């Protein structure tokens, strides 16, 4: 079973930056795609950014494009999300998701989420 654990959320003032991390654990043979989603109170969960193995061009939501960078460390099975110039509308629970292949076969696992609160 593949488990994802996010960290790095917190309270930050508008204009500040945060770096979220998400580490995968388990017997993982490969992770083909990582993604970061966020869900604000009362709203649906939306994609923020994703990155696919073998593709040098990450995908970013229009709402964060230019302020967000997704990166990964294959050695440690960790994905990062750097968010700059945070705005109050970035307040949400941020979730990571990983898709790949483990000892149990193909998997798609979600983390428990990390809360980001941006004060104005």
Short mmCIF file of the C-alpha atoms (twelve columns), coordinates in Angstrom:
data_MODEL
# 
_entry.id   MODEL 
# 
loop_
_atom_site.group_PDB 
_atom_site.id 
_atom_site.type_symbol 
_atom_site.label_atom_id 
_atom_site.label_alt_id 
_atom_site.label_comp_id 
_atom_site.label_asym_id 
_atom_site.label_seq_id 
_atom_site.Cartn_x 
_atom_site.Cartn_y 
_atom_site.Cartn_z 
_atom_site.pdbx_PDB_model_num 
ATOM 1   C CA . UNK A 1   0.000   0.000  0.000   1 
ATOM 2   C CA . UNK A 2   1.364   3.391  -0.988  1 
ATOM 3   C CA . UNK A 3   0.956   6.167  1.556   1 
ATOM 4   C CA . UNK A 4   1.373   9.875  0.890   1 
ATOM 5   C CA . UNK A 5   2.083   12.415 3.605   1 
ATOM 6   C CA . UNK A 6   1.959   16.153 2.935   1 
ATOM 7   C CA . UNK A 7   3.677   18.825 4.989   1 
ATOM 8   C CA . UNK A 8   4.551   22.487 4.813   1 
ATOM 9   C CA . UNK A 9   1.157   24.112 5.157   1 
ATOM 10  C CA . UNK A 10  0.424   26.874 7.608   1 
ATOM 11  C CA . UNK A 11  -0.645  30.453 8.113   1 
ATOM 12  C CA . UNK A 12  1.062   33.020 5.927   1 
ATOM 13  C CA . UNK A 13  0.453   36.644 5.058   1 
ATOM 14  C CA . UNK A 14  -0.550  37.662 1.571   1 
ATOM 15  C CA . UNK A 15  2.499   38.084 -0.594  1 
ATOM 16  C CA . UNK A 16  4.408   35.393 1.238   1 
ATOM 17  C CA . UNK A 17  5.596   32.000 0.043   1 
ATOM 18  C CA . UNK A 18  5.248   28.395 1.073   1 
ATOM 19  C CA . UNK A 19  6.828   25.160 -0.022  1 
ATOM 20  C CA . UNK A 20  4.658   22.109 0.338   1 
ATOM 21  C CA . UNK A 21  6.111   18.619 0.349   1 
ATOM 22  C CA . UNK A 22  4.549   15.233 -0.212  1 
ATOM 23  C CA . UNK A 23  6.454   12.046 0.455   1 
ATOM 24  C CA . UNK A 24  5.373   8.637  -0.756  1 
ATOM 25  C CA . UNK A 25  6.166   5.481  1.158   1 
ATOM 26  C CA . UNK A 26  5.689   1.804  0.493   1 
ATOM 27  C CA . UNK A 27  7.150   -0.632 -1.988  1 
ATOM 28  C CA . UNK A 28  7.034   1.625  -5.022  1 
ATOM 29  C CA . UNK A 29  8.461   0.583  -8.351  1 
ATOM 30  C CA . UNK A 30  7.625   3.732  -10.230 1 
ATOM 31  C CA . UNK A 31  5.595   6.928  -9.951  1 
ATOM 32  C CA . UNK A 32  4.373   8.021  -13.343 1 
ATOM 33  C CA . UNK A 33  2.483   11.136 -12.400 1 
ATOM 34  C CA . UNK A 34  2.246   13.497 -9.452  1 
ATOM 35  C CA . UNK A 35  -0.392  16.093 -8.866  1 
ATOM 36  C CA . UNK A 36  -1.337  18.787 -6.386  1 
ATOM 37  C CA . UNK A 37  -4.987  19.662 -5.854  1 
ATOM 38  C CA . UNK A 38  -6.641  22.086 -3.508  1 
ATOM 39  C CA . UNK A 39  -10.067 22.396 -1.976  1 
ATOM 40  C CA . UNK A 40  -11.332 25.612 -0.487  1 
ATOM 41  C CA . UNK A 41  -14.222 25.553 2.000   1 
ATOM 42  C CA . UNK A 42  -17.483 24.847 0.234   1 
ATOM 43  C CA . UNK A 43  -15.816 24.335 -3.125  1 
ATOM 44  C CA . UNK A 44  -14.775 21.380 -5.246  1 
ATOM 45  C CA . UNK A 45  -11.288 19.971 -5.325  1 
ATOM 46  C CA . UNK A 46  -9.363  21.491 -8.226  1 
ATOM 47  C CA . UNK A 47  -6.074  20.683 -9.885  1 
ATOM 48  C CA . UNK A 48  -3.261  23.100 -9.081  1 
ATOM 49  C CA . UNK A 49  -0.323  21.464 -10.830 1 
ATOM 50  C CA . UNK A 50  0.833   18.125 -12.164 1 
ATOM 51  C CA . UNK A 51  4.022   16.628 -13.452 1 
ATOM 52  C CA . UNK A 52  4.490   13.483 -15.523 1 
ATOM 53  C CA . UNK A 53  7.599   11.351 -15.858 1 
ATOM 54  C CA . UNK A 54  9.290   11.951 -19.156 1 
ATOM 55  C CA . UNK A 55  7.474   15.244 -19.742 1 
ATOM 56  C CA . UNK A 56  9.540   18.342 -19.090 1 
ATOM 57  C CA . UNK A 57  6.517   20.628 -19.102 1 
ATOM 58  C CA . UNK A 58  4.487   20.585 -15.890 1 
ATOM 59  C CA . UNK A 59  0.833   21.500 -16.084 1 
ATOM 60  C CA . UNK A 60  -0.471  24.455 -14.048 1 
ATOM 61  C CA . UNK A 61  -3.909  25.804 -13.406 1 
ATOM 62  C CA . UNK A 62  -4.501  29.261 -14.856 1 
ATOM 63  C CA . UNK A 63  -5.291  30.611 -11.404 1 
ATOM 64  C CA . UNK A 64  -1.770  29.920 -10.154 1 
ATOM 65  C CA . UNK A 65  0.309   29.968 -13.317 1 
ATOM 66  C CA . UNK A 66  3.417   32.081 -12.811 1 
ATOM 67  C CA . UNK A 67  3.249   31.788 -9.009  1 
ATOM 68  C CA . UNK A 68  3.600   28.045 -8.569  1 
ATOM 69  C CA . UNK A 69  6.325   25.537 -9.350  1 
ATOM 70  C CA . UNK A 70  5.948   21.779 -9.043  1 
ATOM 71  C CA . UNK A 71  9.063   19.657 -8.770  1 
ATOM 72  C CA . UNK A 72  9.933   16.119 -7.743  1 
ATOM 73  C CA . UNK A 73  12.741  14.080 -6.300  1 
ATOM 74  C CA . UNK A 74  12.606  10.583 -7.710  1 
ATOM 75  C CA . UNK A 75  15.290  9.379  -5.311  1 
ATOM 76  C CA . UNK A 76  13.083  10.053 -2.298  1 
ATOM 77  C CA . UNK A 77  9.669   9.710  -3.995  1 
ATOM 78  C CA . UNK A 78  8.798   13.241 -2.983  1 
ATOM 79  C CA . UNK A 79  6.976   16.005 -4.795  1 
ATOM 80  C CA . UNK A 80  7.089   19.692 -3.936  1 
ATOM 81  C CA . UNK A 81  4.889   22.675 -4.604  1 
ATOM 82  C CA . UNK A 82  6.423   26.112 -4.288  1 
ATOM 83  C CA . UNK A 83  3.795   28.835 -4.062  1 
ATOM 84  C CA . UNK A 84  4.875   32.461 -4.267  1 
ATOM 85  C CA . UNK A 85  2.987   35.709 -3.897  1 
ATOM 86  C CA . UNK A 86  0.246   33.963 -1.943  1 
ATOM 87  C CA . UNK A 87  -3.222  35.469 -2.082  1 
ATOM 88  C CA . UNK A 88  -6.166  35.035 0.295   1 
ATOM 89  C CA . UNK A 89  -7.943  33.065 -2.428  1 
ATOM 90  C CA . UNK A 90  -5.165  30.463 -2.231  1 
ATOM 91  C CA . UNK A 91  -6.526  29.461 1.180   1 
ATOM 92  C CA . UNK A 92  -7.430  25.783 0.935   1 
ATOM 93  C CA . UNK A 93  -6.477  22.277 1.920   1 
ATOM 94  C CA . UNK A 94  -3.810  21.115 -0.492  1 
ATOM 95  C CA . UNK A 95  -3.689  17.449 -1.446  1 
ATOM 96  C CA . UNK A 96  -1.094  15.513 -3.372  1 
ATOM 97  C CA . UNK A 97  -1.830  12.506 -5.522  1 
ATOM 98  C CA . UNK A 98  0.514   9.976  -7.060  1 
ATOM 99  C CA . UNK A 99  -0.095  7.378  -9.727  1 
ATOM 100 C CA . UNK A 100 2.282   4.569  -10.451 1 
ATOM 101 C CA . UNK A 101 3.154   0.958  -9.884  1 
ATOM 102 C CA . UNK A 102 3.862   -0.734 -6.583  1 
ATOM 103 C CA . UNK A 103 4.112   -4.241 -5.183  1 
ATOM 104 C CA . UNK A 104 0.305   -4.258 -5.207  1 
ATOM 105 C CA . UNK A 105 0.082   -3.293 -8.869  1 
ATOM 106 C CA . UNK A 106 -1.097  -0.012 -10.299 1 
ATOM 107 C CA . UNK A 107 -1.986  2.571  -7.673  1 
ATOM 108 C CA . UNK A 108 -3.456  6.026  -7.327  1 
ATOM 109 C CA . UNK A 109 -2.998  7.368  -3.818  1 
ATOM 110 C CA . UNK A 110 -3.987  10.607 -2.117  1 
ATOM 111 C CA . UNK A 111 -2.490  12.294 0.876   1 
ATOM 112 C CA . UNK A 112 -4.480  13.502 3.850   1 
ATOM 113 C CA . UNK A 113 -4.033  17.148 2.931   1 
ATOM 114 C CA . UNK A 114 -2.243  20.125 4.418   1 
ATOM 115 C CA . UNK A 115 -4.017  23.371 5.228   1 
ATOM 116 C CA . UNK A 116 -2.773  26.639 3.771   1 
ATOM 117 C CA . UNK A 117 -4.294  29.801 5.178   1 
ATOM 118 C CA . UNK A 118 -3.423  33.164 3.669   1 
ATOM 119 C CA . UNK A 119 -4.286  36.269 5.642   1 
ATOM 120 C CA . UNK A 120 -4.866  39.610 3.982   1 
# 
